[in-house]
């Protein structure tokens, strides 16, 4: 099947704001939705062919004369075209709901020629609209439906979904000892949201999201009345599983990562393996997303706990993370202050993850053909 991608786009409430009377019949009613130009430019650059699909109730009747519609529509198309946004086809249904014609969305009557055409990819195509009928149209066409507006996403988020092929995963790990939910988005740098019941451990997990350069949401309810072990271990296992799932087949990733000096050393002009410092403490992390779990740790913490986190669980956390992520991780730490040492461990691994997760193209970084 061809890789051609089609984007079926609604008009009113999607490309342009929809007034209370649901008719854009005067120029002063025409107003683009925020961000729509930039988003559609991204979609066009990503190879999407655009098709406008719109219901215009009673168009051509006395209550909605053709001339009232034509002027604003022509101006809309001129504005979009001036920004490099052109539609291969504009499909308008003029019927009223009571007529129940199959050309009216969510019916596919206007789109039969696309249903009969195998020259485009259903998996890579989508419908964008603001109503439930648009989402039903997507289902009827066998493509994704993306809802824009107050009940959905803004246009920047729509473009992110369509053009960035977001690497997102949600993992729920429920045992007799813990209940954990993790969500990661490797192509978003939203602020981390973490709650495990262990304050210092929350702070360390936030370092992984922040310095790893990906969005991390993690919620854990564990048997803390027993001790911290199960919560820390299972959070690591769930996080590693989420990262591995989000990576998919790993095509295009850098694969190898090392703690780099981009943040720690201001005059560093390029990422390179270094010891990341935190006051008197420092750490080095070397990472390979090889699919083969292996963990090597060198270091000794001068006290047994930092806050509510036993320091013996720090290497155990990273060993468990490596197991489900399928990664080789070498971590070395030295210092005198246990708080600094633990924190720089998490930051160093996060920086190595940032490098290894980075997209560099479409190739699989392995001579074996699989990771």
C-alpha positions as CSV (number, residue, x, y, z in Angstrom):
1,X,0.0,0.0,0.0
2,X,1.1,3.5,-0.8
3,X,2.4,5.7,2.0
4,X,0.1,8.6,0.9
5,X,-1.5,10.2,3.9
6,X,-4.8,12.0,3.8
7,X,-6.1,14.5,6.4
8,X,-9.9,14.9,6.2
9,X,-10.6,18.3,7.9
10,X,-13.9,19.7,9.1
11,X,-14.4,23.5,8.5
12,X,-16.7,25.2,11.1
13,X,-15.5,24.9,14.6
14,X,-12.3,23.2,13.3
15,X,-10.6,25.5,10.9
16,X,-12.7,28.6,11.8
17,X,-14.7,29.6,14.8
18,X,-18.4,28.6,14.6
19,X,-20.9,31.3,15.5
20,X,-24.0,30.7,17.6
21,X,-26.2,30.5,14.5
22,X,-23.8,28.0,12.9
23,X,-23.5,29.9,9.7
24,X,-20.5,31.8,8.4
25,X,-22.5,34.0,6.0
26,X,-20.7,37.3,6.4
27,X,-17.1,38.3,6.2
28,X,-17.1,39.6,9.8
29,X,-18.0,36.2,11.1
30,X,-14.8,34.6,9.6
31,X,-12.2,33.9,12.3
32,X,-9.5,31.3,12.2
33,X,-9.0,29.0,15.2
34,X,-5.8,29.8,17.1
35,X,-2.7,27.9,15.8
36,X,-4.4,26.4,12.8
37,X,-2.1,28.0,10.2
38,X,1.1,26.8,11.9
39,X,-0.4,23.3,12.5
40,X,-1.5,22.8,8.9
41,X,1.8,24.0,7.6
42,X,3.5,21.3,9.7
43,X,1.0,18.7,8.4
44,X,1.6,19.7,4.7
45,X,5.4,19.6,5.3
46,X,5.0,16.1,6.8
47,X,3.4,14.9,3.6
48,X,-0.4,15.1,4.4
49,X,-2.8,15.8,1.6
50,X,-5.7,17.9,2.8
51,X,-9.4,17.2,2.1
52,X,-12.1,19.6,3.5
53,X,-15.3,17.8,4.5
54,X,-18.1,20.0,5.8
55,X,-21.9,19.9,6.4
56,X,-23.5,23.2,5.5
57,X,-27.1,22.9,6.4
58,X,-29.5,24.1,3.7
59,X,-26.8,25.8,1.6
60,X,-28.3,27.3,-1.5
61,X,-31.8,27.8,0.2
62,X,-33.4,31.1,1.0
63,X,-32.2,30.8,4.6
64,X,-28.6,30.3,3.5
65,X,-28.0,31.8,0.1
66,X,-25.1,30.5,-1.9
67,X,-23.6,34.0,-2.3
68,X,-23.5,34.5,1.5
69,X,-21.4,31.3,1.8
70,X,-19.2,31.8,-1.2
71,X,-17.5,35.0,-0.2
72,X,-16.2,33.9,3.2
73,X,-15.3,30.5,1.9
74,X,-13.2,32.0,-0.9
75,X,-11.4,34.3,1.5
76,X,-10.7,31.4,3.8
77,X,-9.2,29.4,1.0
78,X,-7.2,32.4,-0.2
79,X,-5.7,32.9,3.3
80,X,-4.8,29.3,3.7
81,X,-3.3,29.1,0.2
82,X,-1.2,32.2,0.8
83,X,0.4,30.3,3.7
84,X,1.1,27.2,1.6
85,X,-1.9,25.3,2.7
86,X,-3.9,23.9,-0.2
87,X,-6.7,21.3,-0.3
88,X,-6.8,18.6,-2.9
89,X,-10.6,18.6,-2.7
90,X,-13.3,20.5,-0.9
91,X,-16.5,18.4,-0.2
92,X,-19.6,20.2,1.0
93,X,-22.9,18.6,1.9
94,X,-25.9,20.9,1.6
95,X,-28.6,18.7,3.0
96,X,-30.6,19.2,6.2
97,X,-30.4,16.6,9.1
98,X,-34.1,15.6,8.5
99,X,-33.2,14.4,5.0
100,X,-30.9,11.7,6.5
101,X,-28.7,11.6,3.3
102,X,-25.6,9.4,3.4
103,X,-23.6,12.3,2.0
104,X,-24.0,14.1,5.3
105,X,-21.4,13.4,7.9
106,X,-20.9,11.0,9.5
107,X,-22.1,9.3,6.4
108,X,-19.4,8.6,3.8
109,X,-21.4,9.3,0.7
110,X,-19.1,12.2,-0.3
111,X,-16.1,10.1,0.2
112,X,-16.9,6.9,-1.7
113,X,-14.2,7.5,-4.2
114,X,-11.6,7.4,-1.3
115,X,-13.1,4.2,0.0
116,X,-12.7,2.7,-3.4
117,X,-9.1,3.9,-3.7
118,X,-6.3,1.7,-2.2
119,X,-3.6,4.3,-3.1
120,X,-3.6,5.9,0.4
121,X,-2.8,4.6,3.8
122,X,-5.7,4.3,6.3
123,X,-3.3,3.7,9.2
124,X,-1.4,7.0,8.4
125,X,-4.4,9.1,7.7
126,X,-6.9,10.9,10.0
127,X,-10.0,13.0,10.4
128,X,-9.8,16.2,12.3
129,X,-13.1,17.8,13.5
130,X,-14.8,19.3,16.5
131,X,-17.9,17.1,16.8
132,X,-18.8,13.5,17.7
133,X,-20.0,13.1,14.1
134,X,-16.5,13.8,12.9
135,X,-15.2,11.1,15.1
136,X,-17.9,8.7,13.8
137,X,-16.8,9.7,10.2
138,X,-13.3,8.7,11.1
139,X,-14.5,5.3,12.3
140,X,-16.6,4.8,9.2
141,X,-13.5,5.6,7.0
142,X,-11.3,3.3,9.1
143,X,-8.9,6.1,10.1
144,X,-8.0,7.9,13.3
145,X,-10.2,10.6,14.6
146,X,-8.7,13.7,16.4
147,X,-11.0,16.1,18.1
148,X,-10.2,19.8,18.2
149,X,-11.7,22.4,20.5
150,X,-12.9,22.5,24.1
151,X,-13.7,18.8,24.1
152,X,-10.5,17.8,22.5
153,X,-7.0,19.2,21.7
154,X,-5.7,22.5,20.4
155,X,-4.1,22.7,17.0
156,X,-0.6,22.5,18.3
157,X,-1.4,19.2,20.0
158,X,-3.1,17.9,16.9
159,X,0.1,18.7,14.9
160,X,2.2,17.0,17.5
161,X,0.1,13.8,17.3
162,X,0.1,13.8,13.5
163,X,3.7,14.9,12.7
164,X,5.9,13.8,15.6
165,X,4.7,10.2,15.8
166,X,4.6,10.6,19.6
167,X,6.3,7.8,21.5
168,X,3.8,7.5,24.3
169,X,3.1,4.6,26.6
170,X,0.9,4.0,29.7
171,X,1.6,1.1,32.0
172,X,-0.4,0.0,35.0
173,X,1.3,-2.5,37.3
174,X,-1.0,-3.8,40.0
175,X,0.2,-6.4,42.6
176,X,-0.7,-7.3,46.1
177,X,2.1,-5.0,47.2
178,X,1.7,-2.0,44.9
179,X,-0.6,-0.2,42.5
180,X,1.4,1.9,40.0
181,X,0.4,3.9,36.9
182,X,3.1,5.4,34.6
183,X,2.7,7.5,31.5
184,X,5.6,8.7,29.4
185,X,5.8,10.8,26.3
186,X,9.3,10.8,24.9
187,X,8.6,13.7,22.6
188,X,7.3,16.1,25.2
189,X,9.1,17.9,27.9
190,X,6.2,18.7,30.2
191,X,6.9,19.1,33.9
192,X,7.1,15.7,35.7
193,X,4.2,14.7,37.9
194,X,5.2,12.1,40.5
195,X,3.5,10.8,43.7
196,X,4.8,7.7,45.4
197,X,4.3,8.5,49.1
198,X,8.1,8.9,49.5
199,X,9.0,12.5,49.3
200,X,12.7,12.2,48.5
201,X,12.0,9.4,46.0
202,X,9.5,11.6,44.3
203,X,12.1,14.3,43.9
204,X,14.5,11.7,42.4
205,X,12.0,10.5,39.9
206,X,11.3,14.0,38.9
207,X,15.0,14.3,38.0
208,X,14.6,11.5,35.5
209,X,11.7,13.2,33.7
210,X,13.2,16.7,33.8
211,X,16.8,15.9,32.9
212,X,15.7,13.0,30.6
213,X,13.8,15.4,28.5
214,X,10.5,13.5,28.5
215,X,7.1,13.9,30.1
216,X,6.7,11.6,33.1
217,X,3.6,11.0,35.1
218,X,3.8,8.4,37.9
219,X,1.4,7.5,40.7
220,X,2.2,4.7,43.2
221,X,0.3,3.3,46.2
222,X,2.5,0.8,47.9
223,X,2.7,-1.1,51.2
224,X,4.8,1.6,52.9
225,X,3.6,0.4,56.2
226,X,5.9,-2.7,55.5
227,X,8.9,-0.8,54.1
228,X,10.0,1.2,51.0
229,X,11.4,-1.8,49.0
230,X,8.3,-2.8,47.0
231,X,7.4,0.7,46.0
232,X,10.8,1.7,44.8
233,X,11.4,-1.6,43.0
234,X,8.0,-1.7,41.3
235,X,8.2,2.0,40.2
236,X,11.5,1.1,38.5
237,X,10.0,-2.0,36.8
238,X,6.9,0.0,35.6
239,X,9.0,2.9,34.4
240,X,11.4,0.7,32.5
241,X,8.4,-1.1,30.9
242,X,6.8,2.2,29.9
243,X,10.0,3.5,28.3
244,X,10.5,0.3,26.4
245,X,6.9,0.3,25.1
246,X,7.1,3.9,24.1
247,X,10.3,3.2,22.1
248,X,8.5,0.7,19.8
249,X,10.9,-0.9,17.4
250,X,13.6,1.7,18.3
251,X,14.1,2.9,14.7
252,X,15.8,6.3,14.5
253,X,17.1,6.5,18.1
254,X,20.6,7.3,19.1
255,X,20.6,4.1,21.2
256,X,23.8,4.9,23.2
257,X,23.8,7.5,25.9
258,X,26.2,9.0,28.4
259,X,25.8,11.7,31.0
260,X,26.8,14.9,29.1
261,X,28.0,18.3,30.2
262,X,25.3,20.4,28.4
263,X,23.7,21.5,31.6
264,X,26.4,20.9,34.2
265,X,29.3,22.6,32.5
266,X,28.3,25.9,30.8
267,X,31.2,26.2,28.5
268,X,30.7,22.7,27.0
269,X,29.9,23.0,23.3
270,X,29.0,19.4,22.7
271,X,27.5,16.4,24.5
272,X,30.3,14.1,25.6
273,X,30.8,11.5,28.3
274,X,31.8,13.3,31.5
275,X,31.4,13.1,35.2
276,X,28.4,15.2,36.1
277,X,29.2,17.2,39.3
278,X,27.0,18.1,42.2
279,X,29.1,20.0,44.7
280,X,31.7,17.5,46.0
281,X,29.9,14.5,44.4
282,X,30.1,13.3,40.8
283,X,28.7,10.5,38.7
284,X,29.1,8.9,35.3
285,X,26.3,6.9,33.5
286,X,26.8,4.9,30.3
287,X,23.7,3.5,28.6
288,X,23.0,1.2,25.7
289,X,19.3,0.5,24.8
290,X,20.4,-2.9,23.5
291,X,17.5,-5.0,24.5
292,X,19.9,-6.9,26.8
293,X,19.5,-6.1,30.5
294,X,22.8,-5.5,32.4
295,X,23.7,-3.3,35.3
296,X,27.1,-2.4,36.8
297,X,27.4,-0.1,39.8
298,X,30.4,1.3,41.5
299,X,30.1,3.5,44.6
300,X,29.4,3.5,48.3
301,X,27.0,5.8,50.1
302,X,28.3,7.1,53.5
303,X,24.9,6.7,55.2
304,X,22.0,4.3,55.1
305,X,19.1,6.7,54.3
306,X,18.5,10.0,52.6
307,X,15.1,11.3,53.8
308,X,12.7,8.3,53.4
309,X,14.8,6.5,50.8
310,X,17.3,3.8,51.9
311,X,20.5,4.2,49.9
312,X,20.8,0.5,49.3
313,X,17.7,0.8,47.1
314,X,19.4,3.3,44.7
315,X,21.4,0.7,42.8
316,X,18.5,-1.7,43.1
317,X,16.2,0.8,41.4
318,X,18.5,1.2,38.5
319,X,19.0,-2.6,38.2
320,X,15.2,-3.1,38.1
321,X,14.9,-0.2,35.5
322,X,17.5,-1.8,33.3
323,X,15.7,-5.2,33.5
324,X,12.4,-4.0,32.1
325,X,13.9,-1.3,29.8
326,X,16.2,-3.9,28.3
327,X,19.3,-1.7,28.7
328,X,22.9,-2.0,29.7
329,X,23.7,0.6,32.3
330,X,27.0,1.3,33.9
331,X,26.8,3.8,36.8
332,X,29.6,5.1,38.9
333,X,29.4,7.6,41.8
334,X,31.7,9.1,44.3
335,X,31.5,11.8,46.9
336,X,31.0,12.5,50.6
337,X,27.4,13.8,51.0
338,X,24.9,10.9,50.5
339,X,22.2,13.3,49.4
340,X,24.4,14.8,46.6
341,X,25.6,11.3,45.6
342,X,22.1,9.9,45.2
343,X,20.8,12.9,43.3
344,X,23.7,13.0,40.9
345,X,23.1,9.3,40.2
346,X,19.5,10.0,39.1
347,X,20.6,13.1,37.1
348,X,23.4,11.3,35.3
349,X,21.2,8.4,34.3
350,X,18.6,10.9,33.1
351,X,21.1,12.7,30.9
352,X,22.2,9.4,29.4
353,X,18.6,8.6,28.7
354,X,18.1,12.0,27.0
355,X,20.9,11.2,24.6
356,X,20.0,7.6,23.9
357,X,16.3,8.4,23.3
358,X,17.0,11.2,20.9
359,X,15.8,10.7,17.3
360,X,18.4,10.8,14.6
361,X,16.5,9.5,11.6
362,X,14.6,6.3,10.6
363,X,17.4,3.7,10.6
364,X,17.6,0.9,13.2
365,X,20.9,1.4,15.1
366,X,21.9,-2.3,14.9
367,X,23.6,-4.6,12.4
368,X,21.4,-7.5,13.7
369,X,18.3,-5.8,12.4
370,X,16.5,-5.9,15.7
371,X,17.0,-4.3,19.2
